[in-house]
Amino acid sequence: MTKVRGLKCRECGRDYPVEPIHVCEFCFGPLEVVYDYEEIKRNVSREKIENGPHSLWRYVDLLPVENPTVGLTAGFTPLRRAEKLGEVLGLKNLYIKDDSVNHPTLSFKDRVVSVAISKAKEFGFDTAACASTGNLANSVAAHCAQAGLNCFVFIPANLETQKIYGSLVFNPTVVAVEGTYDDVNRLCSEIANDMGWAFVNINIRPFYAEGSKTLAFEVVEQLGWRAPDAVVVPAASGSLYTKIWKGLKEMVRVGLIESVRTRMFGAQAEGCSPIAQAWREGRDFIKPVRPSTIAKSIAIGNPADGIYALQTARESGGDWETATDEEIIAGIKLLAQTEGIFTETAGGTTVAVLRKLVEKGAISPEETVVAYITGNGYKTLEVLDGHLSEPVRIQATLKDFKEKVLAKV
């Protein structure tokens, strides 16, 4: 692949070939895909992208896959002008990047998995797997079904029922592990070394993570080829947050836009906020925490990209904020009742944090702001138990309707 030079350790800088590896054998730092940007610049253009497929693969020149074969309809989700939510929050140019309608499994994970499984097929794997808090498991199961690969997904045993069903329907082997996501991930690292499978977020991780950049590419294109002033991104491992920043900078590097002055704001649940805590305390390292939050999709206590997320915030002039479980529920309801978008707890975290950022003056009313909504609320219905009004029960008569319903409206 002429557009990809190889892999490089993010810590010591050692170079590696394009292989299914993710950790430096010298310093154990994470590996990242390195591109030949001059080669890409010669091949990519706004016109070529605009004439490309209505999916994330319109940006194939900036992704580490030569011939995509899986997830061909993922991505290119709506960027919605959020006027009503903006009025409530005091923002005149607020947009929602809505991956709650992504295909096929209604979360941003369809982006990264499309890239990962396409790459796994290029490498010749016949079995793919993942450690997941739910959305990734759904997406890996669906994409393996498309690709005809054997599939194993490993999840915490206390995951939301809807997300478990959302994997089982594709007929993978689902393994529910007693413990947190971090316990699941440690087990999967051992299994990956022993079994030689394509674990999308372990040995395929350098390629998998690149799919998140498409959330930056799409926003820039959908805004008329300009970067927003600020974005708010929910964070678990920190990979999505850092890769959106990488994607924005790549748009400049290959000449698709002139500059990026986007401030990167990270959103975490207060009950699992190791990156935000490090930011508040001015640390350049992450202290692992034990998750205690309803926002299970972003409940990673030992985030793999945490230190790089801190670096991204500093480099972009951004910030980190958190939301309590109560604020997350309020964020879910506010987005639904103003924009008609039903998001899960990660999206509720984004909205709640956005509100806090506006209130403390970190984001001003005139700025162009994009809030990333990464998953669909129908996957986590149970978190709303006790937080919604009940249906009004009546007899099938006009009299009962008027007395019990109209009289109280």
N, C-alpha and C positions, 0 to 999 in steps of 0.2 A: 504494500500500500504506500504509494508515493506521498500521500498527504499525511501519513502518520510516521514519525521518525522512530518511535519506540516508547518505552516506559522509562520514567525517571523517579528516583526516590525524592520525596518532598523534604526530607531532612538532610541527607548527606550528598544528594545530587548524583549518585551513581546511576549509570544508564543500564537498561535491560531491553531485551528484544520484545517483540509483540507476542506475548505468551500468556496463558491463563495463570498468572501469578499476581500477588497483590502486596507483598511485604519484602522489603530489602533484606537480603541475607547477611548484610554487614551490620546495619544499625537498627533493623526491624522497623524502619519508617515505612509509611504507606507509599505505594507507587501511583503515579499519575500518567495519563496519556500525554505525549508530547507531539505536537503537530509541526509540519513544515508550512508556516503561514504564508511564505512567499509563493509556494506552489498553490495553496488554496486561493490566494488573492488573484492569481492568474486565471482561475477557473470559476470563481463565484461572482455573482452580480445580483443586484436587486431584481433585474428583469428575469434572470434565470430562476430565482427563488419564487417570484410572483407567478411564474408559469409552471411551477412544480406541483406535485400532488397536494391535495388539501389534507395534509397530515404533517407530523413532525419530520417526515422524510424529505420535505422540501429543503431541509437544511443538511442533507446528507454529506455535503462537502465539508461540514464542520463536525462530523460525527465519525467515530472510529470503526465504521462498518463499510465494507465495499459494496456489497449487494444485499440490501435488506430483504429478508424473506418472511419476517414475523411482525405482527403488529402494524400492518400497513395502513390502518385507519386511525391509529392513535394520534393524539395531539391536534394542533390547530383549533383549540377550543375557544369559545367566545371571550372577548374582552368587552365587558359591559359597562357602559356609563352608569354610575350609581348615583343618580340625582337625589332620590329620596333619602338614602342613607347619608349622602353628603350633606343634605340639609340638616339632618339630625346632629351630625358631628361637626358641622361648620366648615365643610370642605366644598369648594366650587368645582374642582376637577378631579373627582374620585372615580376610579375604575376598579371593577372586580375582574380578575383573571379567573375564570370559572372552570376549574378542572373537576368539579363535581359531576360534569356531564362527559368526562373523557371516556374513550372507548378502548376496551370492552367492559371494564370493571369499575368505572365511575370514580377514579382517583388519579392523581398525578403519577402513581406508580406504573401506570400503563406506558408512560414515556420511557422510564429507565429500563423496564422489563423488555420492551420492544427492542431496545438496543442490546441488552444483555443476552436475550435468547437468540437474536440474530447472530451475535458474535459467538455464542456457544455453538451454534450450528456451523459457523465458519471454522471453528476449532475442531469440529468433528465429534462433539459429545453426544451421547444418546440419552443421558439422564441429567435433569436440572433440578435444583433444590434451592431453598432459602430459609433463613431465620426471619420471622416476621411478627409484627404486632397486628396483623390482619389484612391491611390493604395490599401489601406486597404478596402475601400468600394468595389472595384472590387473583392478582394479576399473573403471578407465575403459573398458577394452575390453569388459567385460561389460555395463556400463551403457549404452554406446553401442549395443551389439547390441540391448538392450531398447528403446532410444529410437529406433532406426533412423537414427542419426547416423553420418556418416563419422568414422573414428577413426585418429589417428596417435599412437603412443606412442614416446617416446625414452628409451633406457636406456643405462647404461654397458655396454660390450661384454663385461665380465668378470662379468656378473650370474650368479647361480645358475641352472643349467639348468631346474630345476623352475619357477622364476618366469617364465622366458622362454616355456616351454610354456604356462604359466597365462595368458599373454596371447595367444599365437598361436592357441589353440583358438577364440577368439572372432572371428578373422579381421580384426584391425586391420592397419594398416601398422606394423610394428615396426622401428624404426631403432636399431641398436646403434652407439653413438658411442665411438670410442677416447678414453678419458680417465675422469676421476672424475665423480661426480654434478654437482659444481659446473661442470665443463666442459659437461656436457649442459644444465644449466640456463641457462648463458649463451647457448648456441646457441639454445635454445628461446625465450628472450627476443627474440632477433633475428627468429626465424621468426614469433612472435606479432605483432610489429610489422609485419612484411612481408605476412603472409598473412591477417590478420584472423580467425583461428580462435578458438574458445573454449578457451584453455589453462586448465585447471581450477586449476592452482597458479601462474598468472601473472595474466592479466587478469581471471579469475573468482575469484582468491584471496580477496578479502574475504568472499565468500559461501561459498565452499568451506570456509574455516577455521571458520565458524560451526557446521558439522556436528559438530565435536569436542565442543562443549558438551553434546551429548546423553549423553556418557559421565559427565558430572557429574549431569545430570538423573536418569538411570536409577539411579545409585547412591543418590542421596538418596531416591528413591521406594522402591527395593528394601530400603533400611534402615528403612523405616517413616517416611519423611519426616523424616529427620535427616541431617546431614552427618557424615562420618567425622572422627575425630581427626587422621588422617594418611593420605596417599596416596603411592604411589610410581609414577612415570610415566616410561617410556622417552622419550628426547628425541633428535630429529634436528635439525629446524629450530627446535624449541622451541615450535611453534604448538600442538600437542596439550596440552602442559603449561600454557601460558598460557590456552588456551580452557577447559580444565577449571576453572581458577580463576575465569574470567569466568562460567562457567555456575553455579558454586556461589554466587557473589555475586548473580547474577540471580535465583536462587531466593528469596533474602531480599528483593530489591528489589521483586518482584511479589507478595510476601506468602505464598509457598508454604511457607516455613520461617521461623523466628524469627531464627536467627543462624548464622554460619559461623565456626568456629575451627579449620578444617582447616589443617594444616601441609603444604605442598607440597614433596615430595622428588623431585628429578630424577635420572634414571639415564642415564649414558652409558658407551659402551665406552672403555676407556683409550686405545685406538688411534685414537679420533676423539672427543675430548672438549673442544671449544673453549669450551663454556659452563661446564663443570665447572672447567676450568683458570682461566677468568676469575674464577669464584667463589672458588677457592682462593687466588688472588693478590689478591683484593680489588679487582679492576678493574671499571669500569662500561662497558667496551667489549670487543669480541670480537676476538681475533687468529685469523684463518683458519689451519687446519691441513690437511695432506694426509692423508686417511684411510689407516689401516693396521690393519684389524681384520676378523675374520670376520663381524661384525655389520653386514652391508652395508645392511640396511634402515634403519639409523640412522646411516649413514656420510655425514654432510653436514659438510664442513669449514668452510663459511662460512654458519652458520645465520641465516636471515632474521629470526627472532624471538629471537635470542640475547639482546639487551639487555633485551627485555621479559621473558624468562624469568628473568634476574637480578633484575629488579624484582619479579617474582612471588614469588621465594624470599624476598626481604627483607620484602615486605608480609605474607606469610603466616607468617613465622617458620620457613621451611623450610630445606633444605640441598641440596647436590649431592654425588653420589658417583660413582665409576667402577668398572668391573670389567674385568679382563684377559680375553683370549680363553679362557684355561683356566678362569677363574671363570665365564664365560658358559656354557661347555659343562657345567660342574658344576651351574649353575643350571637348565639345560634338563633334565638328568637328575634332579635333585632334585624338581622340580615333577612330572615324569612319574611318578616312583617313589613319591611321596607322595599325589598328588591325581589321577593318571590323566589329566593334561592335557599334551599334547605341544605345546610352543610353539617358535617359531623363536628366532633369536638375540636379537631385541629383548626378548622375554619372559625369556630366560635372563639378560639384563642386569638386568631388573627384579628377579628373584629374588636374583641375586648381590648387588646393591646393597642390597636389603632386609635380607639377612643382615648386611652390614657396618653398616648403620644400627642394627640391634638390638645388635650386638656393641659398638658404641661408645657406646651409651646414648642415641642420638637418638630412639629409639622405645621406649616402656616396655611391659611385658607386658600391662597391663590395657587399653591403648588399642584403640579400634576402627580397624583399619588395612585399607585397600584397596590391593591390588597390581594394576595394570593389565597384562593380558596381551593384546597387540595383534595377534598373528599366529600362524598355524598352523605347526607344525614339519614337516609333510609338504611344505612349500614349500622347505625348506633341509636336506634329508636329508644332503647331502654333507658338511656341517660335522661330522657325527658319525663320519665314517670314522676308524677306528682308536681310537675312544673307547667302543666297546661290546663286550661279550663275543660270541664266535662261537657259532653253533649246534653242538650235539653231534651228530656224524654216527655213525649206527649201522646195522647190518644189520637187516632186518625180522624179528628174532627176539626172544622174551621174554628169553632168556639175555643177548643183547647189550645190551638195554635195562637189565637189572638191573646188569650189570657196568660199563657205561660211563656210565650216568645215575644210577640210584638209589644206587650205591655212593659217588658223589661229592657227593650233595646234603646 
